[in-house]
Amino acid sequence: MASLTVSGEVQVPGDKSISHRALMLSALASGRSTVSGILQSADVQSTAQVLRTLGVDIPPLDDPRLIIAGRGRRGLCAPAMPLDCGNSGTTARLMAGICAGHPFESIFVGDASLSRRPMRRVTRPLEAMGAEVTLAGDTLPMTIRGGALRPIEWTSEKSSAQIKSAILLAAVVGGVPVTVREPEASRDHSERMLRAAGVPVTIDGTSIALGAVDALRPLDIVVPGDPSSAAFFAALAVLSSHGRLRIPGVGVNPSRMGFFAALGRMGAAVRIEEAHDQGGEPVGTIVVEAGAGTLRATRAGGVEIPTMIDELPLLACVAARAEGTTEITGASELRVKESDRIATVVANLRALGGDAEELEDGLRVTGSDRPLRGHVVTHGDHRLAMAFGVLGALPGNAITIDDPACAIVSFPGFWESLARVSGRAGQ
């Protein structure tokens, strides 16, 4: 194990998933909502700008306490220009649901990366509800002509919080009931926030039923720290030889904690302290003890994959330092993220001298303690940059990242925080 000492606390920025949804539901509410601690990342800025284009007065996100005057359930304005979603798939897919229930035409565009990501999986249920959609094959640009919607019962082929949320938001705007079924339960931030806004939500296993509403209550929400951001520092701590790291104020929603459970199976000492409820979301302090012993390989698959989908590249990087072969399966969704994260993680680990192989729906990584050295090509993928940045922060490794700045998509200030904790920038 690398000779590195970590200590003290690190504060991670607000949860990205909750930040997106807080802006969207505040825009649809009847009254003034208060949102504190919002993430000021590029992706969330994209959602804010799209809502501004639709007539919502969203203050600058650097205000620690945003006051947002909602326009009501169907009060958005027809956009005078395309809705630029930047790199944010969450913006494009969830806002597609919102626009599907409004009686106007919306054109969605994005950057080169987002314009390669599949959209048909979201537009199919919206079309079943009555919206008209035109796509460039399966990708952006996407034109949605919304209007009166009808109830549906939809069974998703893949578990995806974005697909589920798009349907739920379309139903809210359309004032119709819906039921969504998934193979496994995906993250449930939308359901929790919709309940807080007064929407009747019933959950039965992996089935979510939403009742029709006339109006949404304003929100008063404090966005917790993002567990996906906290994961990078937890990984650094478990790969270190000495110390203890505390990460306070993090959302510990069970639908997001799969990575931390996997670390526990690998022999890491990870626990949650000071757990409490904050606006319908569980929040706590994640404490990681360094030097717990040699990490062991693990297997990840099945129902736990949706609970750790964003952290799987990081798990693969941790596995490169563990004893034995770690196998990740059931994760074909990784191929249609900001990059093909299966192919890119494997290619980069091999380029650094690691032992990794692709599976159709995942990957295998055999760990070792030999130095990892080389250049990482991220394809602009923020989570890959940060995951390999953690490996690069370990003494003995010599790793450079081609595009460290892409971390701003989800974690402004990541490299500075990594430098404080590790004593080196990892770049």
C-alpha positions as CSV (number, residue, x, y, z in Angstrom):
1,M,0.0,0.0,0.0
2,A,1.2,3.5,-0.8
3,S,2.9,5.4,1.9
4,L,0.5,8.3,2.3
5,T,-1.1,9.9,5.3
6,V,-4.5,11.6,5.1
7,S,-6.2,13.5,8.0
8,G,-8.8,16.0,8.9
9,E,-11.9,16.9,7.0
10,V,-12.7,17.6,3.4
11,Q,-16.0,19.3,2.3
12,V,-17.5,18.2,-0.9
13,P,-19.8,20.4,-3.0
14,G,-23.6,20.0,-3.3
15,D,-25.2,16.9,-4.7
16,K,-25.5,17.2,-8.5
17,S,-28.6,15.1,-8.9
18,I,-30.4,17.0,-6.2
19,S,-29.2,20.4,-7.5
20,H,-30.7,19.7,-10.9
21,R,-34.0,18.6,-9.5
22,A,-34.2,21.5,-7.0
23,L,-34.0,24.0,-9.8
24,M,-36.5,22.2,-11.9
25,L,-39.2,21.7,-9.2
26,S,-38.7,25.2,-7.9
27,A,-39.4,26.5,-11.4
28,L,-42.6,24.5,-11.6
29,A,-43.8,25.4,-8.1
30,S,-46.5,27.9,-7.2
31,G,-44.7,30.3,-5.0
32,R,-41.1,31.2,-4.0
33,S,-38.7,28.4,-3.2
34,T,-35.4,28.6,-1.3
35,V,-32.5,26.5,-2.4
36,S,-29.2,26.6,-0.3
37,G,-25.9,24.9,-1.0
38,I,-26.5,24.3,-4.7
39,L,-23.7,22.8,-6.7
40,Q,-22.1,25.4,-9.0
41,S,-20.8,23.0,-11.6
42,A,-21.0,23.3,-15.4
43,D,-23.8,20.7,-15.6
44,V,-26.0,22.5,-13.0
45,Q,-25.3,25.8,-14.7
46,S,-26.7,24.2,-17.9
47,T,-30.0,23.5,-16.2
48,A,-30.1,27.0,-14.8
49,Q,-29.6,28.5,-18.2
50,V,-32.2,26.3,-19.9
51,L,-34.7,27.3,-17.3
52,R,-33.9,31.0,-17.8
53,T,-34.5,30.5,-21.6
54,L,-37.9,29.1,-20.6
55,G,-38.7,32.3,-18.7
56,V,-37.7,31.4,-15.1
57,D,-35.8,33.9,-13.1
58,I,-32.9,31.8,-11.8
59,P,-30.4,33.9,-9.7
60,P,-26.7,33.4,-10.2
61,L,-25.7,30.1,-8.6
62,D,-22.9,31.6,-6.6
63,D,-25.6,33.0,-4.2
64,P,-25.5,30.7,-1.2
65,R,-29.3,31.0,-0.8
66,L,-31.2,31.1,-4.0
67,I,-34.8,32.5,-4.0
68,I,-36.6,31.2,-7.1
69,A,-40.1,32.4,-8.0
70,G,-41.9,29.5,-9.5
71,R,-44.0,29.9,-12.7
72,G,-46.4,27.1,-11.8
73,R,-47.0,23.6,-13.1
74,R,-47.4,24.7,-16.8
75,G,-46.1,28.2,-16.7
76,L,-42.9,28.0,-18.7
77,C,-42.6,30.2,-21.8
78,A,-41.9,29.1,-25.3
79,P,-38.2,29.4,-25.9
80,A,-36.9,31.9,-28.4
81,M,-33.7,29.9,-29.0
82,P,-32.5,26.3,-28.7
83,L,-32.1,24.9,-25.2
84,D,-28.4,24.4,-24.8
85,C,-27.8,21.5,-22.3
86,G,-24.0,21.6,-22.6
87,N,-22.5,18.3,-21.4
88,S,-25.4,17.5,-19.1
89,G,-27.5,14.4,-19.9
90,T,-29.6,15.1,-16.8
91,T,-30.6,18.5,-18.1
92,A,-31.5,17.2,-21.5
93,R,-33.5,14.2,-20.4
94,L,-35.3,15.6,-17.4
95,M,-36.1,18.9,-19.1
96,A,-37.5,16.9,-22.1
97,G,-40.1,15.5,-19.7
98,I,-41.0,19.0,-18.4
99,C,-41.2,20.4,-21.9
100,A,-43.3,17.5,-23.2
101,G,-46.2,18.8,-21.1
102,H,-46.0,22.4,-22.3
103,P,-47.9,23.5,-25.5
104,F,-44.8,24.7,-27.4
105,E,-41.9,23.5,-29.4
106,S,-38.4,23.1,-27.8
107,I,-35.2,22.3,-29.6
108,F,-32.5,20.6,-27.4
109,V,-28.8,20.8,-28.3
110,G,-25.6,20.0,-26.5
111,D,-21.9,19.8,-26.8
112,A,-20.1,17.1,-28.9
113,S,-20.1,14.6,-26.0
114,L,-23.7,15.0,-25.1
115,S,-24.7,14.9,-28.8
116,R,-23.4,11.3,-29.0
117,R,-25.5,10.0,-26.0
118,P,-28.7,8.1,-26.6
119,M,-32.0,10.0,-26.1
120,R,-34.6,7.5,-27.6
121,R,-34.8,5.7,-24.3
122,V,-36.4,8.9,-22.8
123,T,-38.4,10.0,-25.8
124,R,-40.2,6.7,-26.3
125,P,-42.3,7.0,-23.1
126,L,-42.8,10.7,-23.7
127,E,-44.2,9.9,-27.2
128,A,-46.4,7.3,-25.5
129,M,-47.8,10.1,-23.3
130,G,-48.7,12.2,-26.4
131,A,-45.6,14.4,-27.1
132,E,-44.2,14.6,-30.6
133,V,-40.5,14.1,-30.8
134,T,-37.9,14.4,-33.6
135,L,-34.4,13.1,-33.1
136,A,-31.2,13.0,-35.1
137,G,-31.3,9.2,-35.1
138,D,-31.0,8.5,-31.4
139,T,-29.2,11.7,-30.4
140,L,-29.4,15.4,-30.1
141,P,-30.5,17.7,-31.6
142,M,-34.0,16.8,-30.3
143,T,-37.2,18.7,-31.0
144,I,-40.2,18.2,-28.7
145,R,-43.6,19.5,-29.5
146,G,-45.5,19.2,-26.2
147,G,-49.1,19.6,-25.2
148,A,-51.9,17.6,-23.5
149,L,-50.5,14.3,-22.1
150,R,-52.2,11.1,-21.2
151,P,-51.5,8.6,-18.3
152,I,-49.3,5.7,-19.0
153,E,-47.9,2.6,-17.2
154,W,-44.3,2.3,-18.4
155,T,-41.9,-0.6,-17.9
156,S,-38.3,0.4,-18.4
157,E,-35.8,-2.1,-19.9
158,K,-33.0,-0.6,-17.9
159,S,-32.9,1.0,-14.5
160,S,-32.3,4.7,-15.0
161,A,-33.2,7.6,-12.7
162,Q,-33.1,9.9,-15.7
163,I,-35.7,7.9,-17.7
164,K,-37.9,7.5,-14.6
165,S,-37.6,11.2,-13.7
166,A,-38.4,12.4,-17.2
167,I,-41.7,10.4,-17.1
168,L,-42.6,11.6,-13.6
169,L,-41.9,15.2,-14.4
170,A,-43.9,15.0,-17.6
171,A,-46.8,13.6,-15.6
172,V,-46.6,16.4,-13.1
173,V,-46.6,19.1,-15.8
174,G,-49.4,17.2,-17.7
175,G,-51.5,16.7,-14.6
176,V,-51.9,13.0,-15.2
177,P,-51.1,9.9,-13.1
178,V,-48.3,7.5,-14.2
179,T,-46.7,4.3,-13.1
180,V,-43.1,3.5,-13.9
181,R,-41.5,0.0,-13.3
182,E,-37.8,-0.7,-13.4
183,P,-35.8,-4.0,-13.3
184,E,-33.9,-2.7,-10.2
185,A,-34.6,0.4,-8.1
186,S,-32.6,3.5,-9.3
187,R,-31.8,6.5,-7.3
188,D,-34.9,8.1,-5.8
189,H,-34.2,11.8,-5.4
190,S,-37.0,12.8,-7.7
191,E,-39.6,10.8,-5.7
192,R,-38.4,12.3,-2.4
193,M,-38.4,15.8,-3.8
194,L,-41.8,15.4,-5.4
195,R,-43.3,14.3,-2.1
196,A,-41.8,17.3,-0.5
197,A,-43.6,19.4,-3.1
198,G,-47.0,17.8,-2.3
199,V,-47.1,15.2,-5.1
200,P,-48.7,11.8,-4.1
201,V,-46.0,9.2,-4.7
202,T,-46.5,5.5,-4.0
203,I,-43.5,3.1,-4.1
204,D,-44.0,-0.7,-4.3
205,G,-40.7,-2.5,-4.8
206,T,-39.4,-1.2,-8.1
207,S,-42.8,0.3,-9.1
208,I,-43.4,4.0,-8.7
209,A,-46.9,5.4,-9.0
210,L,-47.5,9.1,-9.2
211,G,-50.9,10.8,-8.7
212,A,-52.1,13.8,-10.6
213,V,-51.7,17.3,-9.0
214,D,-52.9,20.8,-9.8
215,A,-49.9,22.6,-8.2
216,L,-46.6,22.0,-6.6
217,R,-45.7,23.5,-3.2
218,P,-42.6,25.7,-3.0
219,L,-39.4,24.0,-1.7
220,D,-37.1,25.0,1.2
221,I,-34.1,22.8,0.6
222,V,-30.5,22.6,1.7
223,V,-28.6,20.5,-0.8
224,P,-26.4,17.9,0.9
225,G,-22.8,17.1,-0.2
226,D,-22.6,14.8,-3.2
227,P,-21.7,11.2,-2.3
228,S,-20.3,10.7,-5.8
229,S,-17.8,13.5,-5.1
230,A,-17.1,12.1,-1.6
231,A,-16.3,8.8,-3.1
232,F,-13.0,10.1,-4.6
233,F,-11.7,11.1,-1.2
234,A,-12.9,7.9,0.4
235,A,-11.0,6.0,-2.2
236,L,-7.9,8.0,-1.6
237,A,-8.1,7.3,2.2
238,V,-8.6,3.6,1.8
239,L,-5.5,3.5,-0.5
240,S,-3.4,5.4,2.1
241,S,-1.3,3.9,4.8
242,H,-2.1,6.2,7.7
243,G,-4.7,8.6,9.1
244,R,-8.4,9.2,9.2
245,L,-10.6,11.3,6.9
246,R,-13.9,12.8,7.7
247,I,-16.3,14.0,5.0
248,P,-19.2,15.9,6.7
249,G,-22.6,16.8,5.4
250,V,-22.9,14.2,2.7
251,G,-26.1,12.7,1.3
252,V,-26.2,9.1,2.4
253,N,-29.3,8.1,0.5
254,P,-29.3,4.2,0.2
255,S,-29.8,4.4,-3.5
256,R,-26.4,6.1,-3.8
257,M,-24.2,4.1,-1.3
258,G,-23.2,1.1,-3.4
259,F,-19.6,2.2,-3.8
260,F,-19.1,2.6,-0.1
261,A,-20.6,-0.9,0.5
262,A,-18.1,-2.3,-2.0
263,L,-15.2,-0.6,-0.2
264,G,-16.4,-2.4,3.0
265,R,-16.4,-5.7,1.2
266,M,-12.8,-5.0,0.1
267,G,-11.7,-4.7,3.7
268,A,-11.8,-0.9,4.0
269,A,-13.0,0.7,7.3
270,V,-15.8,3.1,6.2
271,R,-18.6,4.2,8.5
272,I,-21.4,6.8,8.7
273,E,-21.6,9.1,11.7
274,E,-24.0,11.9,12.7
275,A,-26.8,10.6,10.5
276,H,-29.9,12.8,10.3
277,D,-32.7,13.7,7.9
278,Q,-32.4,16.9,5.9
279,G,-35.4,17.9,3.7
280,G,-36.4,14.3,3.1
281,E,-32.9,13.1,2.4
282,P,-30.6,11.2,4.8
283,V,-27.4,13.1,5.5
284,G,-24.3,12.1,7.5
285,T,-20.5,12.3,8.0
286,I,-18.5,9.6,6.1
287,V,-15.5,8.5,8.1
288,V,-12.7,6.5,6.5
289,E,-9.9,5.0,8.4
290,A,-6.6,4.6,6.4
291,G,-4.3,1.6,6.8
292,A,-7.0,-0.9,7.5
293,G,-5.0,-3.6,5.7
294,T,-4.6,-5.0,2.3
295,L,-7.6,-4.4,0.1
296,R,-9.2,-7.5,-1.4
297,A,-10.9,-7.9,-4.7
298,T,-14.7,-7.9,-4.9
299,R,-17.5,-8.5,-7.3
300,A,-20.1,-5.9,-8.2
301,G,-23.2,-6.6,-10.3
302,G,-27.0,-7.0,-10.3
303,V,-29.2,-4.8,-8.2
304,E,-26.4,-2.9,-6.7
305,I,-25.1,-1.4,-10.0
306,P,-27.7,1.4,-10.1
307,T,-26.5,2.4,-6.6
308,M,-22.9,2.9,-7.8
309,I,-23.1,3.6,-11.5
310,D,-21.2,6.8,-11.4
311,E,-18.5,5.4,-9.1
312,L,-17.7,2.3,-11.2
313,P,-14.7,3.9,-12.9
314,L,-13.4,4.8,-9.5
315,L,-14.0,1.3,-8.2
316,A,-12.0,-0.1,-11.1
317,C,-9.1,2.3,-10.1
318,V,-9.3,1.1,-6.5
319,A,-9.3,-2.5,-7.7
320,A,-6.0,-1.9,-9.5
321,R,-4.4,-1.6,-6.0
322,A,-6.3,-4.5,-4.5
323,E,-5.3,-8.2,-4.1
324,G,-7.0,-10.4,-6.6
325,T,-9.3,-9.9,-9.5
326,T,-12.3,-7.6,-9.2
327,E,-15.2,-8.2,-11.6
328,I,-17.9,-5.7,-12.5
329,T,-20.9,-6.9,-14.5
330,G,-24.4,-5.7,-15.5
331,A,-23.0,-2.3,-16.2
332,S,-23.6,-1.9,-19.9
333,E,-25.0,1.6,-19.1
334,L,-21.3,2.7,-18.7
335,R,-20.9,2.5,-22.5
336,V,-23.3,5.4,-23.1
337,K,-22.1,7.9,-20.5
338,E,-19.9,10.9,-21.3
339,S,-17.5,8.3,-22.8
340,D,-17.6,4.6,-23.2
341,R,-16.4,4.2,-19.6
342,I,-15.8,0.5,-19.9
343,A,-13.4,0.8,-22.9
344,T,-11.8,4.0,-21.7
345,V,-11.1,2.8,-18.1
346,V,-9.6,-0.5,-19.4
347,A,-7.5,1.3,-22.0
348,N,-6.1,3.7,-19.5
349,L,-5.4,1.1,-16.8
350,R,-3.5,-0.9,-19.4
351,A,-1.6,2.2,-20.6
352,L,-0.5,2.8,-17.0
353,G,0.8,-0.8,-16.6
354,G,-2.3,-2.2,-15.0
355,D,-4.0,-5.5,-15.7
356,A,-7.6,-5.0,-17.0
357,E,-9.9,-6.5,-19.6
358,E,-13.3,-5.5,-21.1
359,L,-16.4,-7.5,-20.7
360,E,-19.5,-6.9,-22.8
361,D,-21.3,-5.4,-19.8
362,G,-18.4,-4.6,-17.5
363,L,-14.7,-5.2,-16.8
364,R,-12.2,-7.2,-14.8
365,V,-9.2,-5.6,-13.0
366,T,-6.4,-7.6,-11.4
367,G,-4.6,-5.6,-8.8
368,S,-0.9,-5.2,-8.0
369,D,1.4,-3.0,-6.1
370,R,3.7,-2.1,-9.0
371,P,3.9,1.6,-9.9
372,L,1.4,2.9,-12.4
373,R,2.9,5.4,-14.8
374,G,1.7,7.1,-18.0
375,H,-0.8,9.4,-19.6
376,V,-4.6,9.2,-19.1
377,V,-6.9,10.1,-22.0
378,T,-10.2,11.1,-20.5
379,H,-12.2,12.0,-23.7
380,G,-13.4,14.9,-21.6
381,D,-15.1,12.6,-19.0
382,H,-15.0,14.3,-15.6
383,R,-15.3,11.1,-13.6
384,L,-12.5,9.4,-15.4
385,A,-10.2,12.4,-14.8
386,M,-10.9,12.4,-11.1
387,A,-10.7,8.6,-10.7
388,F,-7.3,8.5,-12.3
389,G,-6.4,11.6,-10.4
390,V,-6.8,9.6,-7.2
391,L,-4.4,7.0,-8.4
392,G,-2.0,9.7,-9.5
393,A,-2.0,11.2,-6.0
394,L,-0.5,8.0,-4.6
395,P,3.3,8.1,-4.0
396,G,5.2,5.9,-6.5
397,N,2.7,6.5,-9.3
398,A,3.4,9.0,-12.1
399,I,0.2,9.7,-13.9
400,T,-0.7,12.7,-16.0
401,I,-4.3,13.6,-17.0
402,D,-5.0,15.0,-20.5
403,D,-7.9,17.2,-19.5
404,P,-8.0,17.9,-15.7
405,A,-10.2,20.9,-16.3
406,C,-13.2,18.7,-17.2
407,A,-13.7,18.0,-13.5
408,I,-15.6,21.3,-13.4
409,V,-18.6,19.5,-14.9
410,S,-19.4,18.0,-11.4
411,F,-16.7,19.2,-8.9
412,P,-15.2,22.7,-9.2
413,G,-12.1,22.8,-7.0
414,F,-11.5,19.1,-7.1
415,W,-7.8,19.3,-7.8
416,E,-7.3,21.9,-5.0
417,S,-9.1,19.7,-2.5
418,L,-7.1,16.6,-3.6
419,A,-3.9,18.6,-3.2
420,R,-4.9,19.6,0.4
421,V,-5.6,16.0,1.4
422,S,-2.8,14.3,-0.4
423,G,-0.1,16.9,-0.5
424,R,0.1,16.7,-4.3
425,A,-2.2,17.6,-7.2
426,G,-2.2,14.2,-8.9
427,Q,-1.7,15.8,-12.3
